[in-house]
Amino acid sequence: MKIIRAALLVIGVLAVVTGLVWLGQGTGYFPYPRTSFMIDQMPWAYRGIVLAVAGVVAMFVSRRI
């Protein structure tokens, strides 16, 4: 069970970080790299929010099991 808990926690943290990067790029607040197709594209901001929330849920679940 410890392995599952640790894996969920790592996946959750990575999902939150990735989601925040997508949110930043989608809104234009994190325009790196300049040639990215995600910059100022709101669908990526929405996907980032969903991914970050899913990561928080995964971290919460990892603490409960």
C-alpha positions in Angstrom: 0.0 0.0 0.0 2.9 2.3 0.6 4.0 2.1 -3.0 0.5 3.0 -4.2 0.4 5.9 -1.8 3.8 7.2 -2.9 2.9 6.7 -6.6 -0.4 8.6 -6.2 1.4 11.4 -4.4 4.1 11.7 -7.1 1.6 11.6 -9.9 -0.6 14.2 -8.1 2.4 16.6 -7.7 3.4 16.2 -11.3 -0.2 16.8 -12.5 -0.5 20.0 -10.4 2.8 21.3 -11.7 2.0 20.4 -15.4 -1.5 21.8 -15.0 -0.2 25.1 -13.7 2.3 25.4 -16.6 -0.5 24.7 -19.0 -2.7 27.3 -17.3 0.1 29.9 -17.4 0.8 29.2 -21.1 -2.9 29.1 -22.1 -3.5 32.5 -20.5 -0.2 34.0 -21.7 1.3 34.6 -18.3 4.1 32.0 -19.0 5.1 32.5 -22.6 7.9 30.0 -22.7 9.1 28.8 -25.1 8.1 31.6 -27.4 7.3 29.2 -30.3 4.9 27.2 -28.2 1.5 26.6 -29.8 -0.2 26.8 -26.4 0.5 30.5 -25.7 -2.7 32.6 -25.4 -4.9 29.6 -26.2 -7.7 29.3 -23.7 -8.5 25.6 -24.3 -5.1 24.9 -22.8 -5.8 27.0 -19.8 -9.0 25.0 -19.2 -7.2 21.8 -19.6 -4.6 23.0 -17.1 -7.2 23.8 -14.5 -8.7 20.3 -14.9 -5.3 18.7 -14.7 -4.3 20.7 -11.6 -7.6 19.8 -9.8 -7.1 16.2 -10.7 -3.6 16.3 -9.3 -4.9 17.8 -6.0 -7.6 15.1 -5.8 -4.9 12.4 -6.4 -2.7 13.9 -3.6 -5.7 14.0 -1.3 -6.6 10.4 -2.1 -2.9 9.4 -1.5 -3.1 10.8 2.0 -6.4 9.0 2.8 -5.4 5.5 1.9 
